[in-house]
Amino acid sequence: MVASANSVPDGSLLAAIDLGSNSFHLIVARLEHGEIKPVHMLGERVQLGAGLERGRLAPDAMDRGLDCLARFAQLLESMDLAGVRVVGTNALRQAKNRREFTRAAEKLLGVPVDVVYGREEARLIYLGVAHTLADDEASRLVVDIGGGSTEFIVGRRFEPQRLVSLQLGCVSYAQMFFPEGIITSKNFKRAYEHALVEVSRIKKHYRAQHWAEAVGSSGTLQAIELLVQHAGWLENGIDRKSLEKLRKKLLKYQHADEIDLEGLNDKRKHVITAGVAIAMAIFDGLAIEIMRTSKGALREGLIYDLVGRLSHEDVRERSIAAMVSRYGADEGASQLVSDRLIWLAQSVKSAWGLDDSQIELAAWAGRCHEIGTAISQKHYHHHSAYLIENTDMPGFSQDEQEIMAVFLRGQRGKIAADLLSTVADEARDSLGKLTALLRIAVMFKWSESTEDFDSLSAVPEKNKIVIYVPLGWRKRHPLTLWEIKTSKSILAKLGVTVTLRNKRDN
């Protein structure tokens, strides 16, 4: 399960990879007194988002990404790392065939690839930025213009208070409004106006009266600041006047390839005009006068989040507790089911080849097994699954929430033929078995005496779990006994057979 705090002592090396829509970034950092010190940083312009065709990643885009990750993998393999986290953002969120890419990436890197929702991306970005700023009480707006989306966060110190992700990205806007690199004032105006409409949707809670300072993260805003500095318009930061001057300079060129501005990397020529249009819309829409930039970004946030996970400060635990509280679930019964799922899973873990991370997700699903009763008692397992799958849950990836939803749909009732259809082929057997164990754990929640439950033991036999019960137990638990008997055919569909035996038979 979660590692202990002493697994990440001072001096430990941790790594994070950000699979962005425009670029892939790798950071390896050393933990020193609770802060991270970068040791190695690599970045490549992959433009995964530019390879999205009708909602699917094109083969050449996936090849570019995997070639980049193969190079990253060589560096990671050469180092003794305490932990690695890999996260995909907007392009992978949108791609219908994302698992084709993530499975190949996981084989190269040897670690899971988490595709996160926009609000979770925003939380991680804020975490990375907050560690680069003064630890004071001032509220701040953090903006990150990425390749496919832009994240907006209002927060104080290390805690985000509002998070949102909009479909504004320098790669997607370059494709939409500056096709084939053609630059015109008309195209710029269209890009600006389209972005302004999107920003207007959030201005009620993100305008200047809600924060004391604005901070920009990501390569786009840092590239704009560098252009402003080289032009001599400002020593640091970005303001509305400098953006207007930069717009006029860019419109002197007819094609992205012609752009020749001091401080501009050649790799950004095809997206900088779109980035400036988006930035101007953000400044105007949210009444920003000046913005400074931060070197902290998603990849740094991933490292800090990883440190928390390895030190028993996993934000996912808070998300689960919030779900249980929000929907008025019985906390005692929720914890009971989770504990009994863990007991069953640990009993068969080695024999069935179950993974700690999978057991952890199943245990969290157990905590949320009855949140759907807040909607309706009838078919509450479907409602529970819906809430888990469609709620923004800090710390969780899309795949993790989808897997927990599978567990919850399968916890009672009939098993749909396509229950495990969204799960990776290689994980279906183990996740099916964990779904069966969750069903059994739910059955055993009616045996509420801890002392009574402690008298049980479980032993695996291939795909069978044998639960040994003391004499007299069956008579005291007719409901549990009946549910086990009537569920045997359903459990078999999930690949599990359960048998009760008296302890005297052991």
N, C-alpha and C positions, 0 to 999 in steps of 0.2 A: 504494500500500500504506500502511503506517503512516507518518504524518508525522514529520518530524524535530523534535527538542526545540526548535529555534529558531523553530518555527511557533507556539509559545505563550510568547512573551516576557512579562516583567512588564508589567502593565497591560492584558493581553488580556482580553476579555470572553468568558465562556462561559455557556451556558444549559442548564438541565435541566428536564424536565417529568415529574412523577410522576402517572401515571393511576391513582389509587387507587380502591378499591371505594366509598369514601364521598366523597372530595374529590379534585379535580385541583389540583396545585400547580405553579407556575412559579417558578424562581429564575434571575435573571441575576446573575452575580458577576464581580468583577474579580480576576485573579490577582496577588497581591502577595507576593513573597518566599516562594513555595511555599504560601501560604495563600490562601483565598478570602474576599473581602469582598463581601457581598450589595449589589447596586445596585438591583435591583427584585425584588419578591416579590408574586406574585398567587396567590390561592387561591379556589376556588369549590366549594361543596357540590353535587356532581353526583349522588351516590348511584347510581352505575352498578351496584353490586351489588344494589340494591333492584329493579333492572330485570331480574334474572335469572329467567326463567320456563322451567322444565323444561330448564335448561342452556343457554338461549339468551337473548341480550340482546333485550329488547323494543324496538320502534322508538322509543318515546318516550324510553327511557333513552339510546339511541344519539344521538338528536336533542339531548338535554341536553348530552351529552358533546361533540358536534361544535360546538354553539353556543358552548360554553366555549372550545374550542380555536380557534375563529375569532377570538375576542377575544385569546387568547394570541398568535396568529399576527400580529396587527397590531403588537403590541409587538416581537416578534422581527424583523419586517421593517424596523422603524425603526432597528435597531441593527447595528453592524458586529461580528459575532460570529466568534470563532476556532473555535467548535465548538458543536454542540447535541446533546443526548442525550435521547431520550424513551423512557420505560419504563412498561409496563402490569403490574399486579400481579394479585391474586387473582381479581377479577371477570372479567378478560380471560383468565386461565389457565383458568377453568372454562367460559367461553362457547364453545359449539360453533361459533358464527357469528362468532368474534372477528375473522376476517380481513375480514369485511364492514365492521366498524368501523375496523380498523387501516388498511385501504387508503384509506378516506375521510379518516382523520386524517392519513395521510402526504401526501395531495394538499393538504390545508390547510396543513400545516406545512413541507412540502418536505424532510423528513428521515425516515429509517426509524423505525418504532415497534417497539421490542423488548418482547415479552412474556416475562418472566423467571420461572424456577422459584422456588419458595419459598426454597430455600437461597441462591440467588443474590440474591434480595431481601434476605435476612438479611445477607449479606456486605456489600452496598452500604449498608445501614442502619448496620452497625457502623463502616464506613469514615467515614460522615458523623458519627457520634457520637464516634468516637475522636479526631477532630480538634478537638473542643470540650473535651476532658478533658486533665488533666495527663499529660505524657509520662513516666510512671513505670512501674515494674515490677509494679504492683498488678494482679491479675487482676480482671475485672469481668464482671458479667452485664448484658447490655443486652436490654431487653424493648420491643417495639413492638406495641401493640394497634392494628390497623388496622380497616378496615371489614369485610373478609372473612377475614383471617387474622391470626395473631399470631406474630411472629418472636422467637426466643430465641437469643442468641449469648453464649458465654463466650469472652473473648479477653484478650489482654495487649498493651498499647501499640496498634500499628496492625494486629496480626495476630489474626484470629479463630481460635479453636482448636476450637470446637464450634458448629455451626449447625443450627437446626431451625425448621420453619414448621408451625404447627398451625392447623386450621380453627376458629379462635376469632376472631370479628369482631363489632364493635359493631353493624354494620348487619345482618348475618345473624342474630345473636342477638336483635336487636330484632324482627325478623320472626318468628323461631321461638318466642320466649318472651313477647314483649309485643305480640301482634298488635293492629293498629289503635291502638297507643299505650296500651293498657289496662295499668295497673300494679296488681299484687296481690302479697302476700307469698308466695303459692303459686308464682306465675310467677317471682318473683325466686329462690326456693329451687331451682326446677327449672333455671333458667339457671346458677346457681352450681354445683349438683351436676354438671350436664353438663360445665361447664368444668373442674371439679376432676378428673373422670375423664380428660379429655383431657390435663391437665397431669400427672397421675400417670404417664403413659406416658414422660415424660422426666425425672422427678425423680431417677433414679439418677445422672445426670451433671450435673444443673443445680441441685441443692439447695445450700444456703448454704455447705457445706464446700468447694465447688469454686470460690469466688470471694470477693474481699474487699469489694466494694461492688456494689450494684444500681443501675442507671441506666435510667430510663424515657425512651423516645422516642415521638414521634407526638402528634397532637392530643388523643387520648383521655386519656392520662396527664397531659399538660400541663393539660387542662381540669379533671381531678380535682384536681391540685395547686392550681390557681387557686381552686377552690371551698373547698378546705381552708384556704387562706390567708385568704380573705374571711371564713370562719367563725371565724377566730382560733384554730384548733386547732394549727397549726404555722406557723412562719415560712417554712420551705422544705421541700420534699419531701412524701412521703406515707408514712404508717405504718398499721399494721393497725387501731389504735384510731380513727384519723380516717376510715378506710373504713367502719367499723361505724357511726360517727356519721352519715356521709353516707347510708348505707343506710337508717337510721331516718328521716332527713329525707325521702328520696325516697318511702318507703312511706306517707308521710302524704298523698301525692297519688294520685288514682285514675286520672288520665290524663296522658300526657306534656305535653299542651297546658297543663295547670294548673301545671306546675312553675315555681316562682318563687324561684330561688336567686341571690343576689348573685354575680356573676362568671360566670354561665352564659350563653353565647351562645344566642339563640333557635334557631339552626340545629342545636344539639346536643341539644335537648330530647328528641327521639325516640330518641336512641341512648345518652344518658348513663347511664340505669339499667342497660342491658345492659353498658355499659363498666365500671361499678362492680362488677357481678356477676362479670365476667371477672377484673377486677383482684383482687378478694377471693380468688378461686380460685387465682390465681397466687401471691399472698402466702402463702396457707395451704399450697398444694401444694409450694412450693419453700422454705418456712420463711424468708421475707423479713421482716425486722423494719422496715427503713426503706429507701425508694428516693428518690433524687434524680432530677430530670429534666434532659434536655439539649435544647437547641434544634436540635442536629444531627439529621438524619433522612435518609430515602432520597434526597431531592433533592440534599442537600449531598454525599452519598456518590457520586451520579452525576457531580457536577462533578469531584470528586477522581479518580474512575475515568477520566473523560474526559481529565484532565490526564495521567494515566499512559499512556493509549493514544497520546496525541499526543507523548509524550516517550520512546517506546521502552521503556516499563515496563508493557506490556500484560499483564494477568493471564491473558489467554487463552493467551498463549505458554507460561506455566507450566503451565496445565491440559493443553495438548497434550503437553508434555514428560512430565508425570506419567502420562498415559495410555500413552505409548510405553514408559515405564519399568515401570509397574505390570504390564503384560501381556507383558513380555519380548520386545517386538518388536525386530527388528534395526534399531538406530538409524541405521546407515550406509545400509541399503537404504531406510529410511523417508525419510531426508533426500534421497536420490537421486531418489526418485519425486517428492517435493515440488519439488525444484529443476527437474526436467525438465517438470513440469506448468507451473511459472511461466514457463519458457523458451518452451514452446508457446503458452501463453496470451498472453504479451506479444507474440509474433510476429503474432498474429491479432487482438489487442485492439481496435484502431481499426476494422478492417474488419468485425468481427463485433459491435461495440458492447458489448464486455464491460466490466463494472464492476470497479473495483479491489477493492471489498469482496467481490464474488463470487469473484474470483480468489483472494483471501486465504483464504476459506473452503475453496475447492477445494484450495489448497496445504496447509492444515491437515489436510484429509481425506486427502491424499496421505501425510502424516506418519503417519497412523493406519491406512493401508490394510490392514495385515496383523495388527492387534491381535487380530482374531478367531481367529487360529490358536491362541491360548491356550485356546480352547474346543475347536476341532476344525479340522483342515486342510481337511476337506470342507466346502464352502460357507462358507469363512471370511469371504467378503465380506459375507454376511448377518449373521454373528456380529459382525463389525466394526461394521456399521451399527447393530445392536441395542445394542452397548455405548456407542456415541456418543450414541444417541438416549435412552438410559435411565440414563446416569450424570450425577450432579451435577457440572457442569463450571464452576467459577468464571469469570465474565466473559462467558459465552455466554448468549444468549437461547434460548427454545424454538425459534423459527423457525430460528436459526442451526444448532442441533444437528440439527433435522429436515432442513435442506438438506444438511449434511455427511453425514447418513445416506443421503440420496438418492444423493449422489456415490458412496458406498461400495458401496451395493447394485448400482449400475450399472457398477462398475469391471471386472467380469468376468462370465462366464456369459450366460444369456439376459436380454433386457430385458423385464421385466414390463410389460404394457400400462398398468398404473396407476402406473408408477414415478414420474411427475411429477404425479400427481393431487393431491398435497397442496401443490403449489407454486402461487403466484399466477400467474394466466393470463399476465400481462405479462412474467413472468420465465421462463416455461417454455422458450422458445427458447434463451436464453443459458445457462440452467442445464443444458439438455440437451446443448448444445455443450461445456460445461465437463466434463460427465460423460464425453463422448466423449474429450476431451483427457486426462482422468485415466486412461481405459483405455489410451490410447496411451502415456502416461508409464509405466504399469505394464509394458507390453510392452517398453519401452526400458530397464527396469532391468537386463535381462540384458546390456546393452551397458555394462559397468561402468567402462571406461576413460574417465576424464575427458577426456584428450587426444583420444581417439577420438570422443567425443560432441561435443566442441568443433568438430570438422570438419564437423558437419552445419549446415544452415540451413533455415529454414522460411518459406514465403511463403503468404499467404492468397489464395484466388481464390473470391470469393463464399462458398459454404458448403463450399469445398474447402480443405484444407491440403496443400500440396505440400512434402515434405521432400526436400531435396537431399542426397545421400550421395556420398562420394568413390568412385572406382573401387576395386573389391575389397571394399568394405564389406559387400555382400550375401553374399559368400562366407564372410566371417568371422562373420556373424550369421544363420545359417539359422533359428534359433528365432524371433527377432524378426520376420524376414521372413515366416515361416509364420503367426505370430499375426496380423500385419497383414492378410495375404491372407484368412485364414479369418474375420476379424472385420468385413469390409467391409459385409456386410448388416446387422449389428448396429449398427455406427457410423452407417449410413444412417438407421436408426430414430431415432437421436438428432440427426439433421440434419447429419451431417458425412460428407464423403468424404475419404479420405486417399490420397495418391499418392506413391510414391517415384520420384525421378528421379536419374539420375547427374549429378554436377556438370558434366560436360563437355557435357550437354544444355542447360545454362542459358545 
